[in-house]
């Protein structure tokens, strides 16, 4: 292969990498912008209990009112654009849903409520969200042991006295609590989790419950 062709291939690779980086940056910027719009949307629409056919739906907003808000506050230039923006907030961010999950977002007299998926409690000591690393006992770390006292590797262990009662069963079975497992627990079983409060009644179907022994 000639030097000219090698140089051409290298330039092509650089251009591809630059395009990929630009696309990633654009996606991040779009997500950040949508998050900002979501914050404005959530604080601006009118939330209250509403009735329809003798049923009361708690703390919800009306689709057409939300469209009015987006247009009047410059979040969208017209009602059609507002509907598309509302659908993005609904599907991409899962910001809200129809109260009975029967309709997408529309410029109509339909009720929607914001989705509360729960969140991690704030650690009063660190003033940040609880993490599993908050429970580690510093005295078990290798950094606090004299070098040469033991050839056996040591890893931090949780101080069970401070672990939430709801999480003791996890802390007692997961070992070692190294950086990888701490990150795993923060992702799949965050400690100090607060469950959301259900706003409306819903139907539940249990599949595979089996037969009850009499």
Secondary structure, DSSP 8 states (H G I E B T S, - for coil): --HHHHHHHHHHHHHHHHHHHHHHHHHHHHHHHHHHHHHHHHHHS--EEEEETTEEEEEEEEHHHHHHHHHHTTS-SSHHHHHHHHHHHHHTS--EEETTS---S-SSS-EEEE----EE-B-TTTSSB--GGGGB-GGGSGGGS-TTS-SS-----B-TTTS-TTTHHHHTT-----HHHHHHHHHHS-TTEE-----S-------S------
